[in-house]
Amino acid sequence: MCYNVHMKIGIITLGCKVNQYESGAIKEELISMGHEVTTNMEPCDLYILNTCAVTGIAEKKSRAHIAKLTKLNPKAKIIVCGCASEHNKEQFLQKENVSVVIGNAGKNKIAHVLNQVGNISTIIPLTYEDFAFNTTSRTRAYLKIQDGCNNFCSYCLIPYVRGRSRSRELTEIVKEAEELSKTNQEIILTGINISDYKIDGKLSLGKLMQALTTNSCRIRTGSFECNIIDDELLKVLKDMPNFCPHFHLSMQSGCDRILKLMNRHYTKEQFIQKVELIRSYFPNAAITTDVIVGFPTETDEDFSETVETIKKVKFFEMHIFPYSKREGTVASRLKMVDGNIINNRVKVLEEINKQNKLDYINSQNSIIQSGENLYCLTESIEEDCVVGYTQNYIKIYLPKTAPLHKILKVKNLVPYMEGAKADFE
């Protein structure tokens, strides 16, 4: 098969928002070259599989997708890229139908290696690699501002498969944001660690946000490290008319002993103080987080300390992850917690999570009655409802008469499924 002629190409993406952004950029370039591109699991001439390795389960799913794609078209060739192939290329090179394997480096040039075969050796760069602008029309769009990570948390492979932190040029970010605003109503800033965004070697997330103040889109941020939160940044965000007051602060544990073992660079008290600082500027902010349950050596006392911290913070929502061992990390050498104990602790946090979410949604009616407006950007249709998200990231189910791809003022919230049913004006 000659890959320089028109083909139908499937791009299958696993993992994080950064992978989704990069796959979108690859799609744009392939379309510009005359190819038909789909992101659905359907028969194609060629597939690009963008893999994930954040957990052992994610890496296993990446391998399993090779068989799924081969079933769709036994004659199709498959190109594998992303974190799982960066971590271990051999696990894909031996697979039938896999023609090309690269890692993360060079992913931005993947559209030009369709007719190559074998392992394409690339070195993760020290500077940011630009992609084609990801301007596919949609209601909400991702905008990548940074790649890599310097944190080296003891449970994580990402610094090894994504490389050290490197930031995108401010002018390029602003330029792509302007393009995205022509077809979207919300932009989500994403990266491996956007808190480490720098200009000329200095932390500059505030400067970046200032540069996006005049954009016509709502601006939402990805995950923050709590250490980046200070008065200077919050004052900038408070002055942004288009900023969405939703802060995802990655906590991972609410126990000081476990935080130290994780190589997280804060204490539970420092984390709580940062949350209180956010709420002094944004009283109605939605604060969400990630929690790893059953980190190696976590005792009942450690877990109780985490529960106490969670109850103090009162997150709007937690993403709860049972600890997943990653060979090659520092944490993988520590004593594992029994799986049944982990599952029981997950259930405890899930109950707290349900109650916290219910309390936050119910509080929004009082906020609306006090004169503050809540706006939903409608995106899709589910369960015979029009569905979208508010600026503080509550999933809203509106009557089917609501228009799609519009920002609507909502009222009368009633908790429902993963969010709330509401009326609109």
Contacts in CASP RR format, 6 or more apart in sequence:
PFRMAT RR
TARGET T0000
AUTHOR 0000-0000-0000
METHOD contacts of the structure
MODEL  1
MCYNVHMKIGIITLGCKVNQYESGAIKEELISMGHEVTTNMEPCDLYILN
TCAVTGIAEKKSRAHIAKLTKLNPKAKIIVCGCASEHNKEQFLQKENVSV
VIGNAGKNKIAHVLNQVGNISTIIPLTYEDFAFNTTSRTRAYLKIQDGCN
NFCSYCLIPYVRGRSRSRELTEIVKEAEELSKTNQEIILTGINISDYKID
GKLSLGKLMQALTTNSCRIRTGSFECNIIDDELLKVLKDMPNFCPHFHLS
MQSGCDRILKLMNRHYTKEQFIQKVELIRSYFPNAAITTDVIVGFPTETD
EDFSETVETIKKVKFFEMHIFPYSKREGTVASRLKMVDGNIINNRVKVLE
EINKQNKLDYINSQNSIIQSGENLYCLTESIEEDCVVGYTQNYIKIYLPK
TAPLHKILKVKNLVPYMEGAKADFE
1 7 0 8 1.000
1 45 0 8 1.000
1 46 0 8 1.000
1 77 0 8 1.000
2 115 0 8 1.000
3 46 0 8 1.000
3 114 0 8 1.000
3 115 0 8 1.000
4 114 0 8 1.000
4 115 0 8 1.000
6 34 0 8 1.000
6 35 0 8 1.000
6 36 0 8 1.000
7 35 0 8 1.000
7 36 0 8 1.000
7 44 0 8 1.000
7 45 0 8 1.000
7 46 0 8 1.000
7 114 0 8 1.000
8 35 0 8 1.000
8 36 0 8 1.000
8 37 0 8 1.000
8 38 0 8 1.000
8 43 0 8 1.000
8 44 0 8 1.000
8 45 0 8 1.000
8 46 0 8 1.000
9 30 0 8 1.000
9 35 0 8 1.000
9 36 0 8 1.000
9 37 0 8 1.000
9 38 0 8 1.000
9 44 0 8 1.000
9 45 0 8 1.000
9 46 0 8 1.000
9 47 0 8 1.000
9 48 0 8 1.000
10 37 0 8 1.000
10 38 0 8 1.000
10 39 0 8 1.000
10 40 0 8 1.000
10 42 0 8 1.000
10 44 0 8 1.000
10 46 0 8 1.000
10 47 0 8 1.000
10 48 0 8 1.000
11 23 0 8 1.000
11 24 0 8 1.000
11 26 0 8 1.000
11 27 0 8 1.000
11 30 0 8 1.000
11 37 0 8 1.000
11 38 0 8 1.000
11 39 0 8 1.000
11 47 0 8 1.000
11 48 0 8 1.000
11 50 0 8 1.000
12 39 0 8 1.000
12 41 0 8 1.000
12 47 0 8 1.000
12 48 0 8 1.000
12 49 0 8 1.000
12 50 0 8 1.000
12 65 0 8 1.000
12 69 0 8 1.000
13 19 0 8 1.000
13 20 0 8 1.000
13 23 0 8 1.000
13 39 0 8 1.000
13 50 0 8 1.000
14 49 0 8 1.000
14 50 0 8 1.000
14 51 0 8 1.000
14 52 0 8 1.000
14 58 0 8 1.000
14 61 0 8 1.000
14 62 0 8 1.000
14 65 0 8 1.000
15 52 0 8 1.000
15 54 0 8 1.000
15 58 0 8 1.000
16 52 0 8 1.000
16 54 0 8 1.000
16 190 0 8 1.000
17 142 0 8 1.000
17 188 0 8 1.000
17 190 0 8 1.000
17 191 0 8 1.000
17 222 0 8 1.000
18 142 0 8 1.000
18 144 0 8 1.000
18 147 0 8 1.000
18 190 0 8 1.000
18 191 0 8 1.000
18 192 0 8 1.000
19 50 0 8 1.000
19 52 0 8 1.000
19 82 0 8 1.000
19 83 0 8 1.000
20 142 0 8 1.000
21 131 0 8 1.000
21 134 0 8 1.000
21 142 0 8 1.000
21 143 0 8 1.000
21 144 0 8 1.000
21 190 0 8 1.000
21 191 0 8 1.000
22 50 0 8 1.000
22 107 0 8 1.000
22 108 0 8 1.000
22 131 0 8 1.000
22 144 0 8 1.000
23 39 0 8 1.000
23 48 0 8 1.000
23 50 0 8 1.000
24 134 0 8 1.000
24 136 0 8 1.000
25 108 0 8 1.000
25 131 0 8 1.000
25 132 0 8 1.000
25 133 0 8 1.000
25 134 0 8 1.000
26 48 0 8 1.000
26 50 0 8 1.000
26 107 0 8 1.000
26 108 0 8 1.000
26 110 0 8 1.000
26 111 0 8 1.000
26 131 0 8 1.000
26 132 0 8 1.000
27 37 0 8 1.000
27 39 0 8 1.000
27 134 0 8 1.000
27 136 0 8 1.000
28 132 0 8 1.000
28 133 0 8 1.000
28 134 0 8 1.000
28 135 0 8 1.000
28 136 0 8 1.000
29 111 0 8 1.000
29 132 0 8 1.000
30 37 0 8 1.000
30 111 0 8 1.000
31 37 0 8 1.000
32 132 0 8 1.000
33 111 0 8 1.000
38 44 0 8 1.000
41 68 0 8 1.000
41 69 0 8 1.000
41 72 0 8 1.000
42 72 0 8 1.000
43 72 0 8 1.000
43 73 0 8 1.000
43 76 0 8 1.000
44 72 0 8 1.000
44 73 0 8 1.000
44 76 0 8 1.000
45 73 0 8 1.000
45 76 0 8 1.000
45 77 0 8 1.000
46 76 0 8 1.000
46 77 0 8 1.000
46 78 0 8 1.000
46 79 0 8 1.000
46 114 0 8 1.000
47 69 0 8 1.000
47 76 0 8 1.000
47 77 0 8 1.000
47 78 0 8 1.000
47 79 0 8 1.000
48 78 0 8 1.000
48 79 0 8 1.000
48 81 0 8 1.000
48 110 0 8 1.000
49 62 0 8 1.000
49 65 0 8 1.000
49 66 0 8 1.000
49 69 0 8 1.000
49 78 0 8 1.000
49 79 0 8 1.000
49 80 0 8 1.000
49 81 0 8 1.000
50 81 0 8 1.000
50 82 0 8 1.000
50 107 0 8 1.000
51 59 0 8 1.000
51 62 0 8 1.000
51 65 0 8 1.000
51 80 0 8 1.000
51 81 0 8 1.000
51 82 0 8 1.000
51 83 0 8 1.000
51 84 0 8 1.000
51 85 0 8 1.000
52 58 0 8 1.000
52 59 0 8 1.000
52 61 0 8 1.000
52 62 0 8 1.000
52 82 0 8 1.000
52 83 0 8 1.000
52 84 0 8 1.000
53 59 0 8 1.000
53 62 0 8 1.000
53 82 0 8 1.000
53 83 0 8 1.000
53 84 0 8 1.000
53 86 0 8 1.000
53 87 0 8 1.000
53 157 0 8 1.000
53 161 0 8 1.000
54 83 0 8 1.000
54 156 0 8 1.000
54 157 0 8 1.000
54 158 0 8 1.000
55 321 0 8 1.000
55 324 0 8 1.000
55 326 0 8 1.000
56 324 0 8 1.000
56 325 0 8 1.000
56 326 0 8 1.000
57 324 0 8 1.000
58 84 0 8 1.000
59 84 0 8 1.000
59 87 0 8 1.000
59 88 0 8 1.000
59 91 0 8 1.000
62 80 0 8 1.000
62 84 0 8 1.000
62 85 0 8 1.000
63 84 0 8 1.000
63 91 0 8 1.000
63 92 0 8 1.000
63 95 0 8 1.000
66 78 0 8 1.000
66 80 0 8 1.000
66 92 0 8 1.000
66 95 0 8 1.000
66 97 0 8 1.000
66 98 0 8 1.000
69 76 0 8 1.000
69 78 0 8 1.000
69 97 0 8 1.000
70 76 0 8 1.000
70 78 0 8 1.000
70 96 0 8 1.000
70 97 0 8 1.000
74 97 0 8 1.000
76 97 0 8 1.000
77 97 0 8 1.000
77 98 0 8 1.000
77 99 0 8 1.000
77 100 0 8 1.000
78 95 0 8 1.000
78 97 0 8 1.000
78 98 0 8 1.000
78 99 0 8 1.000
79 98 0 8 1.000
79 99 0 8 1.000
79 100 0 8 1.000
79 101 0 8 1.000
79 102 0 8 1.000
79 110 0 8 1.000
79 113 0 8 1.000
79 114 0 8 1.000
80 92 0 8 1.000
80 98 0 8 1.000
80 100 0 8 1.000
80 101 0 8 1.000
80 102 0 8 1.000
81 101 0 8 1.000
81 102 0 8 1.000
81 103 0 8 1.000
81 104 0 8 1.000
81 107 0 8 1.000
81 110 0 8 1.000
82 102 0 8 1.000
82 103 0 8 1.000
82 104 0 8 1.000
82 107 0 8 1.000
82 161 0 8 1.000
83 103 0 8 1.000
83 104 0 8 1.000
83 157 0 8 1.000
83 158 0 8 1.000
83 161 0 8 1.000
83 162 0 8 1.000
84 91 0 8 1.000
84 92 0 8 1.000
85 91 0 8 1.000
85 92 0 8 1.000
85 101 0 8 1.000
85 102 0 8 1.000
85 103 0 8 1.000
86 103 0 8 1.000
86 104 0 8 1.000
86 105 0 8 1.000
86 124 0 8 1.000
86 161 0 8 1.000
86 162 0 8 1.000
87 157 0 8 1.000
87 160 0 8 1.000
87 161 0 8 1.000
89 101 0 8 1.000
89 103 0 8 1.000
89 119 0 8 1.000
92 98 0 8 1.000
92 101 0 8 1.000
93 101 0 8 1.000
93 118 0 8 1.000
93 119 0 8 1.000
99 116 0 8 1.000
99 117 0 8 1.000
99 118 0 8 1.000
100 113 0 8 1.000
100 114 0 8 1.000
100 116 0 8 1.000
100 117 0 8 1.000
100 118 0 8 1.000
100 120 0 8 1.000
101 118 0 8 1.000
101 119 0 8 1.000
101 120 0 8 1.000
102 110 0 8 1.000
102 113 0 8 1.000
102 119 0 8 1.000
102 120 0 8 1.000
102 122 0 8 1.000
103 122 0 8 1.000
103 161 0 8 1.000
104 124 0 8 1.000
104 161 0 8 1.000
104 162 0 8 1.000
104 163 0 8 1.000
105 122 0 8 1.000
105 123 0 8 1.000
105 124 0 8 1.000
105 125 0 8 1.000
105 129 0 8 1.000
106 120 0 8 1.000
106 122 0 8 1.000
106 129 0 8 1.000
107 129 0 8 1.000
108 129 0 8 1.000
108 130 0 8 1.000
108 131 0 8 1.000
108 132 0 8 1.000
113 120 0 8 1.000
124 162 0 8 1.000
124 163 0 8 1.000
124 164 0 8 1.000
125 166 0 8 1.000
126 164 0 8 1.000
126 166 0 8 1.000
127 166 0 8 1.000
128 146 0 8 1.000
128 147 0 8 1.000
128 166 0 8 1.000
128 167 0 8 1.000
128 168 0 8 1.000
128 169 0 8 1.000
129 147 0 8 1.000
130 168 0 8 1.000
130 172 0 8 1.000
131 144 0 8 1.000
133 175 0 8 1.000
133 176 0 8 1.000
133 179 0 8 1.000
134 141 0 8 1.000
134 142 0 8 1.000
134 143 0 8 1.000
134 144 0 8 1.000
134 176 0 8 1.000
134 180 0 8 1.000
135 141 0 8 1.000
135 176 0 8 1.000
135 179 0 8 1.000
135 180 0 8 1.000
135 182 0 8 1.000
135 183 0 8 1.000
136 183 0 8 1.000
137 183 0 8 1.000
137 184 0 8 1.000
138 183 0 8 1.000
138 184 0 8 1.000
139 184 0 8 1.000
139 185 0 8 1.000
139 186 0 8 1.000
139 377 0 8 1.000
139 378 0 8 1.000
139 379 0 8 1.000
139 405 0 8 1.000
140 184 0 8 1.000
140 185 0 8 1.000
140 186 0 8 1.000
140 187 0 8 1.000
140 188 0 8 1.000
140 377 0 8 1.000
140 379 0 8 1.000
141 180 0 8 1.000
141 183 0 8 1.000
141 184 0 8 1.000
141 186 0 8 1.000
141 187 0 8 1.000
141 188 0 8 1.000
142 187 0 8 1.000
142 188 0 8 1.000
142 190 0 8 1.000
143 173 0 8 1.000
143 176 0 8 1.000
143 177 0 8 1.000
143 180 0 8 1.000
143 187 0 8 1.000
143 188 0 8 1.000
143 189 0 8 1.000
143 190 0 8 1.000
144 168 0 8 1.000
144 190 0 8 1.000
144 191 0 8 1.000
145 167 0 8 1.000
145 168 0 8 1.000
145 173 0 8 1.000
145 189 0 8 1.000
145 190 0 8 1.000
145 191 0 8 1.000
145 194 0 8 1.000
145 197 0 8 1.000
145 208 0 8 1.000
146 165 0 8 1.000
146 166 0 8 1.000
146 167 0 8 1.000
146 168 0 8 1.000
146 191 0 8 1.000
146 192 0 8 1.000
146 193 0 8 1.000
146 194 0 8 1.000
146 196 0 8 1.000
146 197 0 8 1.000
147 162 0 8 1.000
147 163 0 8 1.000
147 165 0 8 1.000
147 166 0 8 1.000
147 168 0 8 1.000
147 191 0 8 1.000
147 192 0 8 1.000
148 158 0 8 1.000
148 159 0 8 1.000
148 162 0 8 1.000
148 163 0 8 1.000
148 164 0 8 1.000
148 165 0 8 1.000
148 166 0 8 1.000
148 191 0 8 1.000
148 192 0 8 1.000
148 193 0 8 1.000
149 156 0 8 1.000
149 158 0 8 1.000
149 159 0 8 1.000
149 162 0 8 1.000
149 163 0 8 1.000
149 164 0 8 1.000
149 165 0 8 1.000
149 192 0 8 1.000
149 193 0 8 1.000
149 196 0 8 1.000
150 159 0 8 1.000
150 164 0 8 1.000
150 165 0 8 1.000
150 193 0 8 1.000
150 196 0 8 1.000
151 159 0 8 1.000
151 193 0 8 1.000
151 225 0 8 1.000
151 263 0 8 1.000
151 265 0 8 1.000
152 159 0 8 1.000
152 263 0 8 1.000
153 252 0 8 1.000
153 262 0 8 1.000
153 263 0 8 1.000
153 264 0 8 1.000
154 261 0 8 1.000
154 262 0 8 1.000
154 263 0 8 1.000
154 329 0 8 1.000
154 330 0 8 1.000
154 331 0 8 1.000
155 262 0 8 1.000
155 292 0 8 1.000
155 295 0 8 1.000
155 323 0 8 1.000
155 326 0 8 1.000
155 329 0 8 1.000
155 330 0 8 1.000
155 331 0 8 1.000
156 326 0 8 1.000
156 329 0 8 1.000
157 326 0 8 1.000
157 328 0 8 1.000
157 329 0 8 1.000
158 192 0 8 1.000
162 192 0 8 1.000
165 192 0 8 1.000
165 193 0 8 1.000
165 196 0 8 1.000
165 198 0 8 1.000
167 196 0 8 1.000
167 197 0 8 1.000
167 198 0 8 1.000
167 199 0 8 1.000
167 204 0 8 1.000
170 199 0 8 1.000
170 204 0 8 1.000
170 207 0 8 1.000
170 208 0 8 1.000
170 211 0 8 1.000
173 208 0 8 1.000
173 211 0 8 1.000
173 212 0 8 1.000
174 211 0 8 1.000
174 212 0 8 1.000
177 187 0 8 1.000
177 212 0 8 1.000
177 215 0 8 1.000
177 217 0 8 1.000
178 215 0 8 1.000
180 187 0 8 1.000
180 217 0 8 1.000
181 187 0 8 1.000
181 215 0 8 1.000
181 216 0 8 1.000
181 217 0 8 1.000
184 217 0 8 1.000
185 217 0 8 1.000
185 218 0 8 1.000
185 377 0 8 1.000
185 405 0 8 1.000
185 407 0 8 1.000
186 217 0 8 1.000
186 218 0 8 1.000
186 219 0 8 1.000
186 220 0 8 1.000
186 244 0 8 1.000
186 377 0 8 1.000
187 212 0 8 1.000
187 215 0 8 1.000
187 217 0 8 1.000
187 218 0 8 1.000
187 219 0 8 1.000
187 220 0 8 1.000
188 220 0 8 1.000
188 221 0 8 1.000
188 222 0 8 1.000
189 208 0 8 1.000
189 219 0 8 1.000
189 220 0 8 1.000
189 221 0 8 1.000
189 222 0 8 1.000
190 222 0 8 1.000
191 222 0 8 1.000
193 225 0 8 1.000
194 205 0 8 1.000
194 221 0 8 1.000
194 222 0 8 1.000
194 223 0 8 1.000
194 224 0 8 1.000
195 203 0 8 1.000
195 205 0 8 1.000
195 224 0 8 1.000
195 225 0 8 1.000
195 227 0 8 1.000
195 228 0 8 1.000
196 203 0 8 1.000
196 225 0 8 1.000
197 203 0 8 1.000
197 204 0 8 1.000
197 205 0 8 1.000
197 208 0 8 1.000
198 204 0 8 1.000
199 207 0 8 1.000
199 208 0 8 1.000
203 228 0 8 1.000
205 228 0 8 1.000
205 233 0 8 1.000
206 232 0 8 1.000
206 233 0 8 1.000
206 236 0 8 1.000
206 237 0 8 1.000
209 219 0 8 1.000
209 233 0 8 1.000
209 236 0 8 1.000
209 237 0 8 1.000
209 240 0 8 1.000
209 243 0 8 1.000
210 236 0 8 1.000
210 240 0 8 1.000
212 219 0 8 1.000
212 240 0 8 1.000
212 242 0 8 1.000
213 239 0 8 1.000
213 240 0 8 1.000
213 241 0 8 1.000
213 242 0 8 1.000
215 242 0 8 1.000
216 242 0 8 1.000
217 242 0 8 1.000
218 242 0 8 1.000
218 243 0 8 1.000
218 244 0 8 1.000
218 377 0 8 1.000
218 391 0 8 1.000
218 407 0 8 1.000
219 240 0 8 1.000
219 242 0 8 1.000
219 243 0 8 1.000
219 244 0 8 1.000
220 244 0 8 1.000
220 246 0 8 1.000
220 393 0 8 1.000
221 244 0 8 1.000
221 246 0 8 1.000
221 247 0 8 1.000
221 248 0 8 1.000
222 248 0 8 1.000
223 248 0 8 1.000
223 249 0 8 1.000
223 250 0 8 1.000
223 290 0 8 1.000
224 247 0 8 1.000
224 248 0 8 1.000
224 249 0 8 1.000
224 250 0 8 1.000
225 249 0 8 1.000
225 250 0 8 1.000
225 265 0 8 1.000
226 249 0 8 1.000
226 250 0 8 1.000
226 251 0 8 1.000
226 266 0 8 1.000
226 270 0 8 1.000
226 271 0 8 1.000
226 274 0 8 1.000
226 275 0 8 1.000
227 265 0 8 1.000
227 266 0 8 1.000
227 274 0 8 1.000
229 247 0 8 1.000
229 249 0 8 1.000
229 274 0 8 1.000
229 277 0 8 1.000
229 278 0 8 1.000
230 277 0 8 1.000
231 277 0 8 1.000
234 277 0 8 1.000
234 278 0 8 1.000
234 281 0 8 1.000
234 282 0 8 1.000
235 281 0 8 1.000
237 243 0 8 1.000
237 245 0 8 1.000
237 281 0 8 1.000
237 282 0 8 1.000
238 281 0 8 1.000
238 282 0 8 1.000
244 391 0 8 1.000
244 392 0 8 1.000
244 393 0 8 1.000
245 282 0 8 1.000
245 284 0 8 1.000
245 285 0 8 1.000
245 286 0 8 1.000
245 391 0 8 1.000
245 392 0 8 1.000
246 285 0 8 1.000
246 286 0 8 1.000
246 288 0 8 1.000
246 391 0 8 1.000
246 392 0 8 1.000
246 393 0 8 1.000
247 278 0 8 1.000
247 282 0 8 1.000
247 285 0 8 1.000
247 286 0 8 1.000
247 287 0 8 1.000
247 288 0 8 1.000
248 287 0 8 1.000
248 288 0 8 1.000
248 289 0 8 1.000
248 290 0 8 1.000
249 271 0 8 1.000
249 274 0 8 1.000
249 275 0 8 1.000
249 287 0 8 1.000
249 288 0 8 1.000
249 289 0 8 1.000
250 289 0 8 1.000
250 290 0 8 1.000
251 271 0 8 1.000
251 289 0 8 1.000
251 290 0 8 1.000
251 291 0 8 1.000
251 309 0 8 1.000
251 313 0 8 1.000
252 259 0 8 1.000
252 262 0 8 1.000
252 264 0 8 1.000
252 290 0 8 1.000
252 291 0 8 1.000
252 292 0 8 1.000
253 259 0 8 1.000
253 262 0 8 1.000
253 264 0 8 1.000
253 291 0 8 1.000
253 292 0 8 1.000
253 295 0 8 1.000
253 298 0 8 1.000
253 302 0 8 1.000
253 306 0 8 1.000
254 268 0 8 1.000
254 271 0 8 1.000
254 291 0 8 1.000
254 305 0 8 1.000
254 306 0 8 1.000
254 309 0 8 1.000
254 310 0 8 1.000
255 268 0 8 1.000
255 298 0 8 1.000
255 302 0 8 1.000
255 303 0 8 1.000
255 305 0 8 1.000
255 306 0 8 1.000
255 309 0 8 1.000
256 267 0 8 1.000
256 268 0 8 1.000
256 305 0 8 1.000
257 302 0 8 1.000
258 295 0 8 1.000
258 297 0 8 1.000
258 298 0 8 1.000
258 302 0 8 1.000
258 306 0 8 1.000
259 266 0 8 1.000
259 267 0 8 1.000
259 268 0 8 1.000
261 295 0 8 1.000
261 296 0 8 1.000
261 297 0 8 1.000
261 331 0 8 1.000
261 334 0 8 1.000
262 292 0 8 1.000
262 295 0 8 1.000
262 331 0 8 1.000
263 330 0 8 1.000
266 274 0 8 1.000
268 305 0 8 1.000
268 309 0 8 1.000
271 309 0 8 1.000
271 313 0 8 1.000
272 309 0 8 1.000
272 312 0 8 1.000
272 313 0 8 1.000
275 287 0 8 1.000
275 313 0 8 1.000
278 285 0 8 1.000
278 287 0 8 1.000
279 285 0 8 1.000
279 287 0 8 1.000
284 364 0 8 1.000
284 367 0 8 1.000
284 372 0 8 1.000
284 392 0 8 1.000
285 392 0 8 1.000
286 316 0 8 1.000
286 317 0 8 1.000
286 360 0 8 1.000
286 392 0 8 1.000
286 393 0 8 1.000
286 394 0 8 1.000
287 313 0 8 1.000
287 315 0 8 1.000
287 316 0 8 1.000
288 315 0 8 1.000
288 316 0 8 1.000
288 317 0 8 1.000
288 318 0 8 1.000
288 319 0 8 1.000
288 393 0 8 1.000
289 313 0 8 1.000
289 315 0 8 1.000
289 317 0 8 1.000
289 318 0 8 1.000
289 319 0 8 1.000
290 318 0 8 1.000
290 319 0 8 1.000
290 321 0 8 1.000
291 306 0 8 1.000
291 310 0 8 1.000
291 318 0 8 1.000
291 319 0 8 1.000
291 320 0 8 1.000
291 321 0 8 1.000
291 349 0 8 1.000
292 321 0 8 1.000
292 322 0 8 1.000
292 323 0 8 1.000
293 303 0 8 1.000
293 320 0 8 1.000
293 321 0 8 1.000
293 322 0 8 1.000
293 323 0 8 1.000
293 342 0 8 1.000
293 345 0 8 1.000
293 346 0 8 1.000
293 349 0 8 1.000
294 303 0 8 1.000
294 322 0 8 1.000
294 323 0 8 1.000
294 337 0 8 1.000
294 341 0 8 1.000
294 342 0 8 1.000
294 345 0 8 1.000
295 323 0 8 1.000
295 331 0 8 1.000
295 337 0 8 1.000
296 323 0 8 1.000
296 331 0 8 1.000
296 334 0 8 1.000
296 335 0 8 1.000
296 336 0 8 1.000
296 337 0 8 1.000
297 334 0 8 1.000
297 335 0 8 1.000
297 337 0 8 1.000
298 323 0 8 1.000
298 337 0 8 1.000
303 345 0 8 1.000
303 348 0 8 1.000
307 348 0 8 1.000
307 349 0 8 1.000
307 352 0 8 1.000
310 318 0 8 1.000
310 349 0 8 1.000
310 352 0 8 1.000
311 352 0 8 1.000
314 356 0 8 1.000
314 359 0 8 1.000
314 360 0 8 1.000
315 353 0 8 1.000
315 356 0 8 1.000
316 356 0 8 1.000
316 357 0 8 1.000
316 360 0 8 1.000
316 392 0 8 1.000
316 393 0 8 1.000
316 394 0 8 1.000
317 353 0 8 1.000
317 356 0 8 1.000
317 357 0 8 1.000
318 349 0 8 1.000
318 352 0 8 1.000
318 353 0 8 1.000
318 356 0 8 1.000
320 346 0 8 1.000
320 349 0 8 1.000
320 350 0 8 1.000
320 353 0 8 1.000
322 339 0 8 1.000
322 342 0 8 1.000
322 343 0 8 1.000
322 346 0 8 1.000
323 331 0 8 1.000
323 336 0 8 1.000
323 337 0 8 1.000
323 342 0 8 1.000
325 331 0 8 1.000
325 332 0 8 1.000
325 336 0 8 1.000
326 332 0 8 1.000
357 415 0 8 1.000
357 419 0 8 1.000
358 415 0 8 1.000
360 394 0 8 1.000
361 394 0 8 1.000
361 413 0 8 1.000
361 415 0 8 1.000
361 419 0 8 1.000
361 420 0 8 1.000
362 413 0 8 1.000
362 415 0 8 1.000
364 374 0 8 1.000
364 394 0 8 1.000
364 413 0 8 1.000
364 420 0 8 1.000
365 411 0 8 1.000
365 412 0 8 1.000
365 413 0 8 1.000
367 374 0 8 1.000
368 374 0 8 1.000
368 411 0 8 1.000
368 413 0 8 1.000
373 409 0 8 1.000
374 390 0 8 1.000
374 391 0 8 1.000
374 392 0 8 1.000
374 394 0 8 1.000
374 409 0 8 1.000
374 410 0 8 1.000
374 411 0 8 1.000
374 413 0 8 1.000
375 390 0 8 1.000
375 391 0 8 1.000
375 407 0 8 1.000
375 408 0 8 1.000
375 409 0 8 1.000
375 410 0 8 1.000
376 388 0 8 1.000
376 389 0 8 1.000
376 390 0 8 1.000
376 396 0 8 1.000
376 398 0 8 1.000
376 407 0 8 1.000
376 408 0 8 1.000
376 410 0 8 1.000
376 422 0 8 1.000
376 424 0 8 1.000
377 388 0 8 1.000
377 389 0 8 1.000
377 390 0 8 1.000
377 405 0 8 1.000
377 406 0 8 1.000
377 407 0 8 1.000
378 386 0 8 1.000
378 387 0 8 1.000
378 388 0 8 1.000
378 398 0 8 1.000
378 402 0 8 1.000
378 403 0 8 1.000
378 404 0 8 1.000
378 405 0 8 1.000
378 406 0 8 1.000
378 407 0 8 1.000
378 408 0 8 1.000
379 387 0 8 1.000
379 388 0 8 1.000
379 389 0 8 1.000
379 404 0 8 1.000
379 405 0 8 1.000
380 386 0 8 1.000
380 387 0 8 1.000
380 388 0 8 1.000
380 404 0 8 1.000
381 387 0 8 1.000
381 400 0 8 1.000
381 404 0 8 1.000
382 397 0 8 1.000
383 397 0 8 1.000
383 417 0 8 1.000
384 400 0 8 1.000
385 397 0 8 1.000
385 398 0 8 1.000
385 399 0 8 1.000
385 400 0 8 1.000
385 421 0 8 1.000
386 397 0 8 1.000
386 398 0 8 1.000
386 399 0 8 1.000
386 400 0 8 1.000
386 401 0 8 1.000
386 402 0 8 1.000
386 403 0 8 1.000
386 404 0 8 1.000
387 395 0 8 1.000
387 396 0 8 1.000
387 397 0 8 1.000
387 398 0 8 1.000
388 395 0 8 1.000
388 396 0 8 1.000
388 398 0 8 1.000
389 395 0 8 1.000
389 396 0 8 1.000
390 396 0 8 1.000
390 410 0 8 1.000
394 413 0 8 1.000
394 419 0 8 1.000
394 420 0 8 1.000
395 417 0 8 1.000
395 418 0 8 1.000
395 419 0 8 1.000
395 420 0 8 1.000
396 410 0 8 1.000
396 413 0 8 1.000
396 419 0 8 1.000
396 420 0 8 1.000
396 421 0 8 1.000
396 422 0 8 1.000
397 416 0 8 1.000
397 417 0 8 1.000
397 419 0 8 1.000
397 420 0 8 1.000
397 421 0 8 1.000
397 422 0 8 1.000
398 408 0 8 1.000
398 410 0 8 1.000
398 421 0 8 1.000
398 422 0 8 1.000
398 423 0 8 1.000
398 424 0 8 1.000
399 423 0 8 1.000
399 424 0 8 1.000
402 408 0 8 1.000
402 424 0 8 1.000
408 424 0 8 1.000
408 425 0 8 1.000
409 424 0 8 1.000
409 425 0 8 1.000
410 422 0 8 1.000
410 423 0 8 1.000
410 424 0 8 1.000
410 425 0 8 1.000
411 422 0 8 1.000
411 423 0 8 1.000
411 424 0 8 1.000
411 425 0 8 1.000
412 422 0 8 1.000
412 423 0 8 1.000
413 420 0 8 1.000
413 421 0 8 1.000
413 422 0 8 1.000
414 420 0 8 1.000
414 421 0 8 1.000
414 422 0 8 1.000
END
